[in-house]
Amino acid sequence: MFSRFETAIKLTALCLILGLCGWTWFQSQKISSLKAENQAQAQTIQQQENANKSLSLALQQERDAVIEQQERNDEIERIATENAESVKTIIKTQPCAHTRLPQSVLDRLYK
Protein backbone atom coordinates (compact mmCIF):
# COMPACT_ATOMS: atom_id res chain seq x y z
CA MET A 1 0.00 0.00 0.00
CA PHE A 2 2.85 2.33 0.75
CA SER A 3 4.27 1.74 -2.72
CA ARG A 4 0.96 2.76 -4.34
CA PHE A 5 0.93 5.92 -2.30
CA GLU A 6 4.53 6.59 -3.29
CA THR A 7 3.70 6.01 -6.95
CA ALA A 8 0.72 8.34 -6.73
CA ILE A 9 2.88 11.06 -5.18
CA LYS A 10 5.53 10.58 -7.87
CA LEU A 11 2.91 10.75 -10.64
CA THR A 12 1.37 13.82 -9.06
CA ALA A 13 4.79 15.46 -8.77
CA LEU A 14 5.57 14.52 -12.39
CA CYS A 15 2.24 15.96 -13.59
CA LEU A 16 2.86 19.09 -11.56
CA ILE A 17 6.37 19.49 -12.98
CA LEU A 18 5.15 18.90 -16.55
CA GLY A 19 2.27 21.32 -15.99
CA LEU A 20 4.64 23.99 -14.69
CA CYS A 21 6.97 23.40 -17.65
CA GLY A 22 4.03 23.80 -20.05
CA TRP A 23 2.83 26.91 -18.28
CA THR A 24 6.37 28.36 -18.35
CA TRP A 25 6.68 27.61 -22.08
CA PHE A 26 3.28 29.25 -22.75
CA GLN A 27 4.26 32.34 -20.76
CA SER A 28 7.58 32.52 -22.62
CA GLN A 29 5.75 32.42 -25.95
CA LYS A 30 3.32 35.08 -24.77
CA ILE A 31 6.19 37.33 -23.65
CA SER A 32 7.92 36.89 -27.02
CA SER A 33 4.68 37.74 -28.81
CA LEU A 34 4.19 40.86 -26.70
CA LYS A 35 7.79 41.93 -27.30
CA ALA A 36 7.30 41.60 -31.06
CA GLU A 37 4.06 43.59 -30.88
CA ASN A 38 5.76 46.24 -28.76
CA GLN A 39 8.60 46.48 -31.28
CA ALA A 40 6.13 46.91 -34.15
CA GLN A 41 4.27 49.62 -32.25
CA ALA A 42 7.54 51.41 -31.47
CA GLN A 43 8.43 51.40 -35.17
CA THR A 44 4.99 52.72 -36.08
CA ILE A 45 5.30 55.48 -33.50
CA GLN A 46 8.73 56.43 -34.84
CA GLN A 47 7.40 56.54 -38.40
CA GLN A 48 4.50 58.72 -37.31
CA GLU A 49 6.84 61.07 -35.46
CA ASN A 50 8.99 61.37 -38.59
CA ALA A 51 5.90 62.05 -40.70
CA ASN A 52 4.73 64.68 -38.20
CA LYS A 53 8.12 66.40 -38.34
CA SER A 54 7.99 66.44 -42.14
CA LEU A 55 4.46 67.82 -42.11
CA SER A 56 5.39 70.47 -39.55
CA LEU A 57 8.33 71.55 -41.69
CA ALA A 58 6.14 71.67 -44.80
CA LEU A 59 3.51 73.67 -42.92
CA GLN A 60 6.10 76.19 -41.75
CA GLN A 61 7.43 76.53 -45.30
CA GLU A 62 3.89 77.11 -46.55
CA ARG A 63 3.32 79.77 -43.89
CA ASP A 64 6.57 81.50 -44.83
CA ALA A 65 5.61 81.38 -48.51
CA VAL A 66 2.17 82.86 -47.77
CA ILE A 67 3.69 85.66 -45.70
CA GLU A 68 6.22 86.40 -48.42
CA GLN A 69 3.48 86.45 -51.07
CA GLN A 70 1.36 88.78 -48.93
CA GLU A 71 4.31 91.14 -48.60
CA ARG A 72 4.79 91.10 -52.37
CA ASN A 73 1.09 91.75 -52.92
CA ASP A 74 1.14 94.64 -50.44
CA GLU A 75 4.17 96.15 -52.20
CA ILE A 76 2.53 95.80 -55.62
CA GLU A 77 -0.66 97.37 -54.29
CA ARG A 78 1.31 100.24 -52.72
CA ILE A 79 3.16 100.90 -55.99
CA ALA A 80 -0.09 100.76 -57.96
CA THR A 81 -1.71 103.24 -55.58
CA GLU A 82 1.29 105.58 -55.86
CA ASN A 83 1.18 105.34 -59.65
CA ALA A 84 -2.53 106.08 -59.69
CA GLU A 85 -1.96 109.11 -57.46
CA SER A 86 0.86 110.26 -59.75
CA VAL A 87 -1.41 109.99 -62.76
CA LYS A 88 -4.12 111.94 -60.95
CA THR A 89 -1.61 114.64 -60.01
CA ILE A 90 -0.22 114.86 -63.55
CA ILE A 91 -3.68 115.04 -65.05
CA LYS A 92 -4.72 117.79 -62.63
CA THR A 93 -1.67 119.92 -63.48
CA GLN A 94 -2.07 119.58 -67.25
CA PRO A 95 -4.44 121.65 -69.35
CA CYS A 96 -6.36 118.50 -70.16
CA ALA A 97 -7.51 118.47 -66.54
CA HIS A 98 -10.52 120.49 -67.54
CA THR A 99 -11.50 118.03 -70.25
CA ARG A 100 -14.13 115.50 -69.32
CA LEU A 101 -12.80 111.94 -69.22
CA PRO A 102 -14.83 108.94 -70.24
CA GLN A 103 -16.62 107.22 -67.36
CA SER A 104 -14.58 104.01 -67.77
CA VAL A 105 -11.36 105.97 -67.24
CA LEU A 106 -12.79 107.66 -64.16
CA ASP A 107 -13.88 104.32 -62.75
CA ARG A 108 -10.39 102.94 -63.30
CA LEU A 109 -8.76 105.90 -61.53
CA TYR A 110 -11.01 105.62 -58.49
CA LYS A 111 -10.11 101.99 -57.89
Buried (B, 14 or more C-beta within 10 A) or exposed (E): EEEEEEEEEEEEEEEEEEEEEEEEEEEEEEEEEEEEEEEEEEEEEEEEEEEEEEEEEEEEEEEEEEEEEEEEEEEEEEEEEEEBEEEEEEBEEEEEEEEEEEEEEEEEEEE
